[in-house]
Amino acid sequence: MFAPLARLLGLYSLKEELEALAFRYADPGAHAAVQRRLDALAAVQGPTVLQAQRALQAKLDADAFLGSRAARVTVEAHQKAVYSVYRRAQRARQGWEIIDTGCSCRAPVA
């Protein structure tokens, strides 16, 4: 009940944390399976994501226009949330093999 409220209020990190805790206790087997798949993907994709993070950060730092308009732009590597990956697999009605992306980059602008 509190996760949808957190989403409506824009508290996405709290929403993800609440969903992860509820999922861990509601279906521990599925939680462990998804977490293992995400960990395996992170091991494979991690170096590529970090390389992309560094390259993108260098390009953003060198952009004079963006530097004059934004106080700060940082590129962050991010692992997908366990419950959102599980939910996506359930909607697709397929197994964990459809999970092919475990990491991504975000670039919040301040």
Secondary structure by P-SEA (a helix, b strand, c coil): caaaaaaaacaaaaaaaaaaaaaaaacaaaaaaaaaaaaaaaaaaaaaaaaaaaaaaaaaaacaaaaacccbbbbbbbcccaaaaaaaaaaacccccccccccbbbbbcc
